[in-house]
Amino acid sequence: MPLKSDFSQGSASAVVDDILKNAVMRRASDIHLDPESEKLFVRFRIDGVLYPYATVPIHTQDEVTSRIKVAGKMNIAERRFPQDGRLEFSYDGKVYNVRISTTPTIHGEAVALRILTKDSIVVGLNDLGLDTEQLQTLTGLVTSPYGMVLITGPTGSGKTTLLYSILGSFDRQAHNIITLEDPIEIELGGIRQIQVDEGIGLDFAKALRSVMRQDPNVIMVGEIRDPDTAQMAFQAALTGLLVFSTFHTFDVAGLVVRFIEMGVPRSVVAHSLGGVVSSRLVRKICSSCAVSYRMTDLEKKILGISGKEADFKKGTGCNQCQKSGYLGRTGLFEIVQFDDDMRTRIIEERSIETLRDFFQKKIPKSLRSVAKDKVLQGVTTAEEVIRVLGTDIGQLS
């Protein structure tokens, strides 16, 4: 992406409008405004990767930042503390929700903007990138009358999209669906969405206690952060509610152990958990510039591909994909549906190493195995899989 630097004559309002419009045109999910000693650098995150877009003269930095803060109903006089805001931006007949975060640095306030649309977050379950077997398993978890389903993965791995897409699959007339979020990403019709505000004492645990008295069928807890929220969420699942949430962990065994360390009894963890979904996102090969290429021996070794001499695909870069060779993203998922054997193992006094070995054998298809399939299908590249999952050789099945 060529670096734009001709912002010397424009007003702050014009600069902000240009940045927002171009971010939307280029399908950016995030905008970063990073102040340095001489310039304000503007970067766009497109398909999970940051690209430089423009530089803004440092003498207009405060005006640009203030313009964004005014639009986001934030305090323009306060520059010493981080702030959060929100604005709506219209372009080409479509309304975009923009979430704003500012934080002080040694050269001024850094600004991060997250661009959201309902279309980009709420998609059909069959459009997420699940294979047929995984779609059937996820559908079974979603249609269960009670239990807890947890979504795991690092920041930017598609957890929010998966959660919102799951909620969007319900008949919202027949179900009382309540969400506890911090922040609320997108407003969904037919769903009660509650903004958690720890500043006034309304944390996830307190909100969850209140919600359980609202006759819900389905509860979505944005994130399980502490023992109180964990125990309340498990209690809700035990009382016959279907609970969805996110939790930061590397594997299923680690997740189980963390909950036990939080004080949730083993029997409660075992009987409440219905399933765990690990999520990642990989970029898709741009169809406009895709060409055949021979995978290197190292790439084959990392992906666990042997005896494959056929041509693979990769993008060479074109105007359609901003010269990146990729256009759009798809999901990689690892889904574990809990059964009686797994519940028995959790209740027994087992070490995390023993549990990890056991759960690894119970996973129908690992993230790396799913990634390998997508490379063989020409959806993504070995290079992209290595970028997202690393080079841990020998973990493919």
Order of alpha helices (4+ residues) and beta strands (2+ residues): alpha-beta-beta-beta-alpha-beta-beta-beta-alpha-alpha-beta-alpha-beta-beta-alpha-beta-alpha-beta-alpha-alpha-beta-beta-alpha-beta-beta-alpha-alpha-alpha-alpha
